[in-house]
Amino acid sequence: MATNAQPIKNVVLVHGAFADGSGWKALYNILSKAGYNVTIVQNPLTSLEDDVTATHLLLDKQDGPVVLVGHSWGGAVITQAGNHPKVAALVYVAAFQPGEGESAFHWFQSAPPAPENGVLPPDEKGIVYYDKAKYHAGFCGDLPKEEADFMYASHGSFYAKCFITNITKAAWHDRPTYGVIATEDKSINPDIQRTMYKRSNTKTIEVTGSHCVFMSQPEAVSKVVIKASQEAAK
């Protein structure tokens, strides 16, 4: 853990399912201008283990303590990957936050989905897709349709086994943890977010925004990351 008084300057961002690393651009720009060294993981989305490995590869390259940020499925990834010794704080952005012996799917099914939710059953190859007709309203309703169309066209294939793999050690037990609850989220019910974050004593704020609140409200999300970087350094 960091012991110096200076804010932690390394931030690693982990995207979720039905998205890719390019969605972090607005947050990257804000944090970079504020003097942070920001690195973005491109998750293969093939398994929890593979996504954790991809995250660890970038954590290994950091020159000091890190604030590790995850969105959506990326929350499960940082829960496991956050046990890396360089991780000083965790930030969950409309993200899953499983505990030991729990999967993201465990939490996904813990409350009824919104009518706009477009997560489909796995296909014959074990890949989960998001219904194209519901993607804009269900995933990123407060972004322009043109941006939603590009996101849908560019996102990676998400293998169902990611969703059902249990966490073996939850990093939020012994690291400062922060959360952003997206109040208009149609992909992960906001009540699910509230329940997970309350259990873990996560320091949370609620932001009016869709599941992609980090894209529609990047200033609000950046404040949480900056707060984490400052408080974890004390």
C-alpha positions in Angstrom: 0.0 0.0 0.0 1.1 3.6 -0.6 2.6 5.4 2.3 3.7 8.7 0.7 1.6 11.9 1.0 1.4 12.5 -2.7 -1.7 11.3 -4.6 -1.2 8.0 -6.4 -0.6 8.9 -10.0 -1.1 5.6 -11.8 -4.6 4.6 -12.9 -5.5 1.4 -14.7 -8.9 1.2 -16.3 -10.7 -2.1 -17.0 -13.6 -2.2 -19.4 -16.6 -4.6 -19.2 -18.6 -6.8 -21.5 -20.2 -5.4 -24.7 -17.6 -2.7 -24.8 -13.9 -2.2 -25.3 -11.2 0.1 -24.0 -12.0 3.0 -26.3 -15.0 3.9 -24.1 -12.6 5.2 -21.5 -11.4 8.0 -23.7 -13.2 10.9 -22.0 -12.1 9.8 -18.6 -8.6 9.2 -19.9 -8.5 12.8 -21.2 -9.6 14.3 -17.9 -7.3 12.3 -15.7 -4.3 12.7 -18.1 -4.8 16.5 -18.0 -4.8 16.3 -14.2 -1.4 14.7 -14.3 -2.3 11.0 -14.0 -0.6 8.2 -15.8 -3.5 6.3 -17.3 -3.3 2.8 -18.8 -6.3 1.0 -20.4 -6.7 -2.8 -20.4 -8.1 -4.5 -23.5 -9.8 -7.5 -22.0 -10.0 -10.6 -24.2 -13.4 -11.4 -22.5 -12.6 -15.1 -22.9 -12.5 -16.0 -19.2 -12.1 -14.4 -15.8 -8.6 -15.8 -15.7 -7.6 -14.4 -19.1 -9.0 -10.9 -18.2 -7.1 -11.0 -14.8 -3.9 -12.0 -16.7 -4.4 -9.1 -19.1 -4.8 -6.7 -16.2 -1.8 -8.1 -14.3 0.4 -7.6 -17.3 -0.3 -3.8 -17.2 -0.1 -3.6 -13.4 3.3 -5.2 -13.6 4.5 -2.4 -15.8 3.4 0.4 -13.5 6.2 2.3 -11.7 4.4 2.5 -8.3 1.0 2.2 -6.6 -2.1 2.0 -8.7 -5.8 3.0 -8.5 -7.6 0.1 -10.3 -10.9 1.0 -11.9 -13.5 -1.4 -13.3 -16.8 -0.9 -15.2 -19.5 -3.5 -15.3 -18.0 -7.0 -15.8 -14.7 -5.2 -15.2 -15.7 -5.0 -11.6 -15.4 -8.8 -11.3 -12.0 -8.6 -13.0 -10.6 -5.9 -10.6 -12.1 -7.8 -7.6 -9.7 -10.7 -8.5 -6.9 -8.8 -10.2 -6.9 -6.2 -7.4 -5.0 -8.6 -5.2 -1.9 -7.5 -7.2 0.6 -5.9 -4.8 0.7 -2.6 -6.7 -3.0 -2.0 -6.3 -3.6 0.6 -3.6 -7.3 1.3 -4.2 -10.3 0.0 -6.2 -13.0 2.0 -8.0 -16.2 0.3 -9.2 -18.1 2.1 -11.9 -21.6 0.7 -12.3 -19.7 -2.6 -11.8 -20.2 -6.0 -10.3 -18.5 -6.6 -7.0 -18.6 -10.3 -6.1 -17.2 -11.9 -3.0 -15.4 -15.2 -2.6 -17.4 -18.0 -4.1 -19.6 -15.6 -6.0 -19.8 -14.8 -9.7 -21.0 -11.7 -11.6 -23.9 -13.8 -12.8 -24.8 -14.5 -9.1 -25.5 -10.8 -8.7 -26.9 -10.2 -12.2 -29.8 -12.5 -11.5 -30.4 -11.2 -7.9 -33.0 -8.6 -9.1 -35.4 -8.5 -12.1 -33.8 -7.0 -15.2 -35.1 -3.8 -16.7 -37.4 -4.1 -19.7 -34.6 -2.4 -21.7 -32.0 -4.9 -20.7 -30.8 -6.8 -23.8 -28.4 -9.5 -22.5 -29.1 -12.6 -24.5 -28.6 -16.3 -23.5 -25.3 -17.8 -24.7 -25.1 -19.0 -28.3 -23.9 -22.4 -29.4 -20.3 -21.2 -29.0 -20.9 -20.1 -25.4 -20.8 -16.4 -26.3 -23.2 -13.9 -24.8 -24.4 -11.0 -27.0 -26.5 -7.9 -26.3 -29.6 -7.5 -28.4 -28.8 -4.9 -31.0 -32.3 -3.5 -30.9 -32.0 -2.9 -27.1 -28.3 -1.8 -27.0 -28.8 1.9 -27.1 -31.6 2.1 -24.5 -30.4 -0.7 -22.4 -26.6 0.0 -22.3 -25.9 3.6 -23.0 -29.2 5.5 -23.2 -27.7 8.9 -22.4 -25.2 8.8 -25.3 -25.9 9.8 -28.9 -27.3 7.0 -31.0 -24.4 7.4 -33.4 -22.0 6.7 -30.6 -24.0 3.7 -29.4 -24.0 2.3 -32.9 -20.2 2.5 -33.1 -19.9 0.9 -29.6 -22.1 -2.0 -30.7 -20.1 -2.5 -33.9 -16.7 -2.5 -32.1 -17.3 -4.5 -28.9 -15.6 -7.8 -28.3 -17.2 -11.2 -27.9 -18.1 -12.0 -24.3 -17.8 -15.7 -23.3 -20.4 -16.9 -20.8 -17.9 -18.7 -18.7 -16.6 -15.3 -17.6 -20.0 -14.5 -16.1 -20.3 -17.8 -14.1 -16.7 -18.1 -12.7 -16.5 -17.5 -9.0 -14.1 -15.1 -7.3 -11.5 -16.9 -5.2 -10.2 -13.8 -3.3 -12.0 -10.5 -3.2 -9.5 -7.6 -3.1 -12.1 -5.2 -1.7 -11.7 -6.8 1.7 -8.3 -5.2 2.4 -8.1 -2.2 0.0 -9.9 1.2 0.1 -12.9 0.8 -2.2 -15.0 3.4 -4.0 -18.1 3.0 -6.1 -20.2 5.0 -8.6 -23.9 3.9 -8.7 -25.5 4.8 -12.1 -29.1 5.6 -11.1 -30.5 5.1 -14.6 -28.7 1.8 -15.3 -30.7 -0.6 -17.3 -28.0 -3.3 -17.5 -27.1 -3.7 -13.9 -30.0 -2.8 -11.7 -29.0 0.1 -9.4 -30.4 -1.7 -6.4 -27.9 -4.5 -7.1 -25.1 -2.0 -7.1 -26.3 -0.5 -3.8 -26.6 -3.9 -2.2 -23.1 -5.0 -3.2 -21.4 -1.8 -2.3 -23.2 -1.6 1.1 -22.0 -5.1 2.0 -18.4 -4.2 1.3 -18.5 -0.7 3.0 -17.6 0.8 -0.4 -17.6 4.6 -0.4 -20.2 5.4 -3.0 -21.8 8.3 -4.8 -24.9 8.2 -7.0 -24.7 9.8 -10.4 -27.6 10.3 -12.8 -26.6 8.3 -15.8 -26.8 5.1 -17.8 -24.8 1.9 -17.5 -22.1 3.9 -19.4 -22.0 6.7 -16.8 -18.2 6.9 -17.2 -18.8 8.1 -20.7 -21.8 10.3 -20.2 -20.6 11.8 -16.8 -16.8 11.5 -17.0 -16.2 14.5 -14.8 -18.2 13.0 -11.9 -16.5 9.7 -12.3 -13.0 11.3 -12.5 -13.7 13.0 -9.1 -14.1 9.6 -7.5 -10.9 8.3 -9.0 -9.0 11.3 -7.9 -10.5 11.0 -4.4 -9.3 7.4 -4.3 -5.9 8.4 -5.4 -5.6 11.0 -2.7 -7.0 9.1 0.2 -5.2 5.8 -0.6 -1.9 7.7 -0.4 -2.4 8.9 3.2 
